[in-house]
Amino acid sequence: MISDHISLLMDKASYRILGSNEFTLDYKDDLAFILKTKNETLAYGIWFSD
């Protein structure tokens, strides 16, 4: 799973490095994902598989 491979993110607003304890990757029925911090949503999308 991709969440097992993300250890750091760069916050584009503050240029701060976020450790894995500062963001979460949530899933909706294994079809969609939301990557977020406590204060904002960083990314969202739909999983596609071959």
Distance bins in CASP14 RR format, pairs under 12 A and 6 or more apart:
PFRMAT RR
TARGET T0000
AUTHOR 0000-0000-0000
RMODE 2
METHOD distances of the structure
MODEL  1
1 25 0 0 0 0 1 0 0 0 0 0 0
1 27 0 0 0 0 1 0 0 0 0 0 0
1 30 0 0 0 0 1 0 0 0 0 0 0
1 33 0 0 0 0 0 1 0 0 0 0 0
1 47 0 0 0 0 0 1 0 0 0 0 0
2 25 1 0 0 1 0 0 0 0 0 0 0
2 27 0 0 0 0 1 0 0 0 0 0 0
2 30 0 0 0 0 0 1 0 0 0 0 0
2 33 1 0 0 1 0 0 0 0 0 0 0
2 35 0 0 0 0 1 0 0 0 0 0 0
2 43 0 0 0 0 0 1 0 0 0 0 0
2 45 0 0 0 0 0 1 0 0 0 0 0
2 47 0 0 0 0 1 0 0 0 0 0 0
2 49 0 0 0 0 0 1 0 0 0 0 0
3 9 0 0 0 0 0 1 0 0 0 0 0
3 20 0 0 0 0 1 0 0 0 0 0 0
3 23 0 0 0 0 1 0 0 0 0 0 0
3 24 0 0 0 0 1 0 0 0 0 0 0
3 25 1 0 1 0 0 0 0 0 0 0 0
3 26 0 0 0 0 1 0 0 0 0 0 0
3 27 0 0 0 0 1 0 0 0 0 0 0
3 33 0 0 0 0 1 0 0 0 0 0 0
3 34 0 0 0 0 0 1 0 0 0 0 0
3 35 0 0 0 0 1 0 0 0 0 0 0
3 47 0 0 0 0 0 1 0 0 0 0 0
4 20 0 0 0 0 0 1 0 0 0 0 0
4 25 0 0 0 0 1 0 0 0 0 0 0
5 20 0 0 0 0 0 1 0 0 0 0 0
5 25 0 0 0 0 0 1 0 0 0 0 0
6 18 0 0 0 0 1 0 0 0 0 0 0
6 19 0 0 0 0 1 0 0 0 0 0 0
6 20 1 0 0 1 0 0 0 0 0 0 0
6 21 0 0 0 0 0 1 0 0 0 0 0
6 22 0 0 0 0 0 1 0 0 0 0 0
6 23 1 0 0 1 0 0 0 0 0 0 0
6 24 0 0 0 0 0 1 0 0 0 0 0
6 25 1 0 0 1 0 0 0 0 0 0 0
6 33 0 0 0 0 0 1 0 0 0 0 0
6 35 0 0 0 0 1 0 0 0 0 0 0
6 42 0 0 0 0 0 1 0 0 0 0 0
6 43 0 0 0 0 0 1 0 0 0 0 0
7 17 0 0 0 0 0 1 0 0 0 0 0
7 18 0 0 0 0 1 0 0 0 0 0 0
7 19 1 0 0 1 0 0 0 0 0 0 0
7 20 1 0 1 0 0 0 0 0 0 0 0
7 21 0 0 0 0 0 1 0 0 0 0 0
7 22 0 0 0 0 0 1 0 0 0 0 0
7 23 0 0 0 0 0 1 0 0 0 0 0
7 25 0 0 0 0 0 1 0 0 0 0 0
8 16 0 0 0 0 0 1 0 0 0 0 0
8 17 1 0 1 0 0 0 0 0 0 0 0
8 18 1 0 0 1 0 0 0 0 0 0 0
8 19 1 0 1 0 0 0 0 0 0 0 0
8 20 1 0 0 1 0 0 0 0 0 0 0
8 21 0 0 0 0 0 1 0 0 0 0 0
8 22 0 0 0 0 1 0 0 0 0 0 0
8 23 0 0 0 0 1 0 0 0 0 0 0
9 15 0 0 0 0 0 1 0 0 0 0 0
9 16 0 0 0 0 1 0 0 0 0 0 0
9 17 1 0 0 1 0 0 0 0 0 0 0
9 18 1 0 1 0 0 0 0 0 0 0 0
9 19 1 0 0 1 0 0 0 0 0 0 0
9 20 0 0 0 0 1 0 0 0 0 0 0
9 21 0 0 0 0 0 1 0 0 0 0 0
9 22 1 0 0 1 0 0 0 0 0 0 0
9 23 1 0 1 0 0 0 0 0 0 0 0
9 24 0 0 0 0 0 1 0 0 0 0 0
9 25 0 0 0 0 0 1 0 0 0 0 0
9 35 1 0 0 1 0 0 0 0 0 0 0
9 36 0 0 0 0 0 1 0 0 0 0 0
9 37 0 0 0 0 1 0 0 0 0 0 0
9 40 0 0 0 0 0 1 0 0 0 0 0
9 42 1 0 0 1 0 0 0 0 0 0 0
9 43 0 0 0 0 1 0 0 0 0 0 0
10 16 1 0 0 1 0 0 0 0 0 0 0
10 17 1 0 0 1 0 0 0 0 0 0 0
10 18 1 0 0 1 0 0 0 0 0 0 0
10 19 0 0 0 0 0 1 0 0 0 0 0
10 22 0 0 0 0 0 1 0 0 0 0 0
10 23 0 0 0 0 0 1 0 0 0 0 0
10 37 0 0 0 0 0 1 0 0 0 0 0
10 42 0 0 0 0 0 1 0 0 0 0 0
11 17 1 0 0 1 0 0 0 0 0 0 0
11 18 1 0 1 0 0 0 0 0 0 0 0
11 19 0 0 0 0 0 1 0 0 0 0 0
11 22 0 0 0 0 1 0 0 0 0 0 0
11 23 0 0 0 0 1 0 0 0 0 0 0
11 35 0 0 0 0 0 1 0 0 0 0 0
11 36 0 0 0 0 0 1 0 0 0 0 0
11 37 1 0 0 1 0 0 0 0 0 0 0
11 38 0 0 0 0 0 1 0 0 0 0 0
11 39 0 0 0 0 1 0 0 0 0 0 0
11 40 0 0 0 0 1 0 0 0 0 0 0
11 42 0 0 0 0 1 0 0 0 0 0 0
12 18 0 0 0 0 0 1 0 0 0 0 0
12 37 0 0 0 0 0 1 0 0 0 0 0
12 40 0 0 0 0 0 1 0 0 0 0 0
12 42 0 0 0 0 1 0 0 0 0 0 0
12 43 0 0 0 0 0 1 0 0 0 0 0
13 37 0 0 0 0 0 1 0 0 0 0 0
13 39 0 0 0 0 1 0 0 0 0 0 0
13 40 0 0 0 0 1 0 0 0 0 0 0
13 42 0 0 0 0 0 1 0 0 0 0 0
14 22 0 0 0 0 0 1 0 0 0 0 0
14 37 0 0 0 0 0 1 0 0 0 0 0
14 39 0 0 0 0 0 1 0 0 0 0 0
14 40 0 0 0 0 0 1 0 0 0 0 0
16 22 0 0 0 0 1 0 0 0 0 0 0
16 23 0 0 0 0 0 1 0 0 0 0 0
16 37 0 0 0 0 0 1 0 0 0 0 0
16 39 0 0 0 0 0 1 0 0 0 0 0
17 23 0 0 0 0 0 1 0 0 0 0 0
18 24 0 0 0 0 0 1 0 0 0 0 0
18 35 0 0 0 0 0 1 0 0 0 0 0
18 36 0 0 0 0 0 1 0 0 0 0 0
18 37 1 0 0 1 0 0 0 0 0 0 0
18 38 0 0 0 0 0 1 0 0 0 0 0
18 39 0 0 0 0 0 1 0 0 0 0 0
18 40 0 0 0 0 0 1 0 0 0 0 0
18 42 0 0 0 0 1 0 0 0 0 0 0
19 37 0 0 0 0 1 0 0 0 0 0 0
20 35 0 0 0 0 0 1 0 0 0 0 0
20 37 0 0 0 0 0 1 0 0 0 0 0
21 37 0 0 0 0 0 1 0 0 0 0 0
21 38 0 0 0 0 0 1 0 0 0 0 0
22 35 0 0 0 0 0 1 0 0 0 0 0
22 36 0 0 0 0 0 1 0 0 0 0 0
22 37 1 0 1 0 0 0 0 0 0 0 0
22 38 1 0 0 1 0 0 0 0 0 0 0
22 39 0 0 0 0 1 0 0 0 0 0 0
22 40 0 0 0 0 0 1 0 0 0 0 0
22 42 0 0 0 0 0 1 0 0 0 0 0
23 33 0 0 0 0 0 1 0 0 0 0 0
23 34 0 0 0 0 0 1 0 0 0 0 0
23 35 1 0 0 1 0 0 0 0 0 0 0
23 36 1 0 0 1 0 0 0 0 0 0 0
23 37 1 0 1 0 0 0 0 0 0 0 0
23 38 0 0 0 0 1 0 0 0 0 0 0
23 39 0 0 0 0 0 1 0 0 0 0 0
23 40 0 0 0 0 1 0 0 0 0 0 0
23 41 0 0 0 0 0 1 0 0 0 0 0
23 42 1 0 0 1 0 0 0 0 0 0 0
23 43 0 0 0 0 1 0 0 0 0 0 0
24 33 0 0 0 0 0 1 0 0 0 0 0
24 34 0 0 0 0 1 0 0 0 0 0 0
24 35 1 0 0 1 0 0 0 0 0 0 0
24 36 1 0 1 0 0 0 0 0 0 0 0
24 37 1 0 0 1 0 0 0 0 0 0 0
24 38 0 0 0 0 1 0 0 0 0 0 0
24 40 0 0 0 0 0 1 0 0 0 0 0
24 41 0 0 0 0 0 1 0 0 0 0 0
24 42 0 0 0 0 1 0 0 0 0 0 0
24 43 0 0 0 0 0 1 0 0 0 0 0
25 32 0 0 0 0 0 1 0 0 0 0 0
25 33 1 0 0 1 0 0 0 0 0 0 0
25 34 1 0 0 1 0 0 0 0 0 0 0
25 35 1 0 1 0 0 0 0 0 0 0 0
25 36 0 0 0 0 1 0 0 0 0 0 0
25 37 0 0 0 0 0 1 0 0 0 0 0
25 41 0 0 0 0 0 1 0 0 0 0 0
25 42 0 0 0 0 1 0 0 0 0 0 0
25 43 0 0 0 0 1 0 0 0 0 0 0
25 44 0 0 0 0 0 1 0 0 0 0 0
25 45 0 0 0 0 0 1 0 0 0 0 0
25 47 0 0 0 0 0 1 0 0 0 0 0
26 32 0 0 0 0 1 0 0 0 0 0 0
26 33 1 0 0 1 0 0 0 0 0 0 0
26 34 1 0 1 0 0 0 0 0 0 0 0
26 35 0 0 0 0 1 0 0 0 0 0 0
26 36 1 0 0 1 0 0 0 0 0 0 0
26 37 0 0 0 0 0 1 0 0 0 0 0
26 41 0 0 0 0 1 0 0 0 0 0 0
26 42 0 0 0 0 0 1 0 0 0 0 0
26 43 0 0 0 0 0 1 0 0 0 0 0
26 44 0 0 0 0 1 0 0 0 0 0 0
26 45 0 0 0 0 0 1 0 0 0 0 0
27 33 1 0 1 0 0 0 0 0 0 0 0
27 34 0 0 0 0 1 0 0 0 0 0 0
27 35 0 0 0 0 0 1 0 0 0 0 0
27 44 0 0 0 0 0 1 0 0 0 0 0
27 45 0 0 0 0 0 1 0 0 0 0 0
27 46 0 0 0 0 0 1 0 0 0 0 0
27 47 0 0 0 0 1 0 0 0 0 0 0
28 34 1 0 0 1 0 0 0 0 0 0 0
28 44 0 0 0 0 1 0 0 0 0 0 0
28 45 0 0 0 0 1 0 0 0 0 0 0
28 46 0 0 0 0 1 0 0 0 0 0 0
28 47 0 0 0 0 1 0 0 0 0 0 0
29 46 0 0 0 0 0 1 0 0 0 0 0
29 47 0 0 0 0 1 0 0 0 0 0 0
30 46 0 0 0 0 0 1 0 0 0 0 0
30 47 1 0 0 1 0 0 0 0 0 0 0
30 48 0 0 0 0 0 1 0 0 0 0 0
30 49 0 0 0 0 1 0 0 0 0 0 0
31 44 0 0 0 0 0 1 0 0 0 0 0
31 45 0 0 0 0 1 0 0 0 0 0 0
31 46 1 0 0 1 0 0 0 0 0 0 0
31 47 1 0 0 1 0 0 0 0 0 0 0
31 48 0 0 0 0 1 0 0 0 0 0 0
31 49 0 0 0 0 0 1 0 0 0 0 0
32 43 0 0 0 0 0 1 0 0 0 0 0
32 44 1 0 0 1 0 0 0 0 0 0 0
32 45 1 0 1 0 0 0 0 0 0 0 0
32 46 1 0 1 0 0 0 0 0 0 0 0
32 47 1 0 0 1 0 0 0 0 0 0 0
32 48 0 0 0 0 0 1 0 0 0 0 0
33 41 0 0 0 0 0 1 0 0 0 0 0
33 42 0 0 0 0 0 1 0 0 0 0 0
33 43 1 0 0 1 0 0 0 0 0 0 0
33 44 1 0 0 1 0 0 0 0 0 0 0
33 45 1 0 1 0 0 0 0 0 0 0 0
33 46 1 0 0 1 0 0 0 0 0 0 0
33 47 1 0 0 1 0 0 0 0 0 0 0
33 48 0 0 0 0 0 1 0 0 0 0 0
34 40 0 0 0 0 0 1 0 0 0 0 0
34 41 1 0 0 1 0 0 0 0 0 0 0
34 42 0 0 0 0 1 0 0 0 0 0 0
34 43 1 0 0 1 0 0 0 0 0 0 0
34 44 1 0 1 0 0 0 0 0 0 0 0
34 45 1 0 0 1 0 0 0 0 0 0 0
34 46 0 0 0 0 0 1 0 0 0 0 0
34 47 0 0 0 0 0 1 0 0 0 0 0
35 41 1 0 0 1 0 0 0 0 0 0 0
35 42 1 0 1 0 0 0 0 0 0 0 0
35 43 1 0 1 0 0 0 0 0 0 0 0
35 44 1 0 0 1 0 0 0 0 0 0 0
35 45 0 0 0 0 1 0 0 0 0 0 0
36 42 1 0 1 0 0 0 0 0 0 0 0
36 43 0 0 0 0 1 0 0 0 0 0 0
36 44 0 0 0 0 1 0 0 0 0 0 0
37 43 0 0 0 0 0 1 0 0 0 0 0
END
